[in-house]
Amino acid sequence: MIKIPPDCGQEAATRGLSDMANSMVGSSILLIANEIRALRENGVKVADMTVGDFSPAQFPIAEKFREYLVEAINAGCTNYPHAAGEMDLRLAVQEHLKRTQGLDYPIDGIAIVSGGRPSLYSTYRLLVNPGELVVFPVPSWNNHNYRDTCQARIHGVLAHQDAAFQPSVELLAPHCTDARLIVLNTPQNPSGGVMAREEVAKFGHYLVAENERRKAAGEKPLYLLFDQIYSLLTFPGYEHFSPVQLVPECAPYVLHADGISKGFSATGLRCGWIVGPPAIVRKVVALGTHVGAWAPRPVQVATAKWLRDTENLQVWHDAMIGQVRCRLDALHQGLQACHDSGLAVDSIEPQGAIYASVQFRLVGKRTPSGAVLRNNEDIRAYLLQAAAFALVPFSAFGVEEKDENGWFRASVGAVSLKDILEAMPRVRQALEALS
């Protein structure tokens, strides 16, 4: 038996890793997960609102979808899929887009990938050279990590709480003069905000005007990566739109990232799609052949059937979104009750996705042990230890510490309504214990 030591290769790696590898940072959310795990091992019941995922115990996939998956495996659909995705699924996605957004993309403008991330990574990789600029609002998910993997320059522009942290053209355009890519996400991770129709339309008009200017000047185009992975998760009073729906002329410059991960609570099945100009989507397919970013074939076969099973899909989806909404409402109402009684807490009314933006204005407060809360990280750690209430600070989503102002993401995908209701008295008690 040859035993390999745990530090095998450490010294060589310090000399051998690429610049890109050395620039990458680990996920701060995973570090928080380690703290939560330690508490649970000691018997503490934690209201874990850190993970942007669905617990199968809380949000199982639809039973009919499960049947389609088993059927696909039993039918022997376990070999490699087509590089662009199974044609039947691409056609089903085409039909789904017509039905839900009134968009009729050519089949070569639709490729199937393994979840949402390959669409994002591929867009960065194919449209942005090292050193070129990408602009996006903050808070936002993962853009600072794609900066490292693709060696791009990034500029995050702080969005405002009054707009549920959704951006406007007026906010981003001044920073886009030499940008190659804008990245937007609505409904948004982490805020749960939904971009208003008029703002989506403004981005479409801006893309058209800016690219007409660039074409006349002989400059590279400006593209928009439009992440709509939460598009099916909006609540009454809010509606999701693509800029291409509202300004069709912007279609040459828009890449849509979408899939089953969030709208169908199927994150681990790893099936997504990128939709956009065929000339770019064909390059996404080529890149996928080199990195193997394919969705598993049985999942693709089952997803095609599930997207077309519109009656069962609608019944399941209505129930699922109702469960998400009742959890977010309970969280919002519990925090607003604390706010109304004079405690330094606030939250934004739920609009979409599985997230809530919650604020704890506790900097400068003193804990019962005498420690002073100096920043969001101190607040996060205090709420976890004193109330078993786990949140992710906005610093994990690109917001600088000086701008965090007590804001956190709360995710309800892995907690029950009971977990939330039981946590609210603990949170109140922890807040009241501060001086």
PyMOL commands that set and color helices and strands:
alter all, ss='L'
color gray80, all
select helices_A, chain A and resi 10-16+19-23+28-41+63-74+87-101+107-109+117-127+143-150+161-163+169-175+197-217+243-246+248-253+267-269+278-291+297-308+310-340+376-387+394-397+401-404+417-432
alter helices_A, ss='H'
color red, helices_A
select strands_A, chain A and resi 47-48+110-113+133-138+153-158+179-185+223-227+254-259+272-275+345-347+355-360+389-390+392-393+407-411
alter strands_A, ss='S'
color yellow, strands_A
deselect
rebuild
show_as cartoon
